[in-house]
Amino acid sequence: MTKGITGKEPDPRIVYADIIGLPHHQSATHPHMSLYDRAAQFSSYKALSGYEDMVAEEARLTDREIELEEHDLEVLNQKLTLISDVIADGASPVLTFTVFIPDESKDGGMYVDMTEKVKKVDVITRKVVLEKKRERSRVNETIDFDRIIDIQGDLVDYIT
């Protein structure tokens, strides 16, 4: 008798000789599955679910917030004072505000231009209230003075 791989076990060809020649079992109730379908059962497994999202989030770029110099802060203050005076006289100017929006999940953020009708400049809470038009309604949005880096529009463009 021949021995197995290590020499201590019996040869599997001799041990299983009675079943080696039998035909492969075919189920009477379940149809035969193709190799493609069998492989598809295991292809959807992901060992690192969420990894691609994490890599994409880490690769997403954000801007650093710019600190305005004293002169730029003075110009913004003059523009906000002028806007407040015009609103007190009953006008509602449409202006473009460049605002820093902080990112919720990582350091930094992005700069956004918002062109809307100015409803109010609140000096006490240091906020500007904009009236945004939606499809069938109007929504107020507030901007902190500290997040504004520029204001543009016909009303304030001459102030530099």
PyMOL commands that set and color helices and strands:
alter all, ss='L'
color gray80, all
select helices_A, chain A and resi 12-15+17-20+35-43+51-59+70-88+145-147
alter helices_A, ss='H'
color red, helices_A
select strands_A, chain A and resi 94-102+109-122+127-133+138-144+148-152
alter strands_A, ss='S'
color yellow, strands_A
deselect
rebuild
show_as cartoon
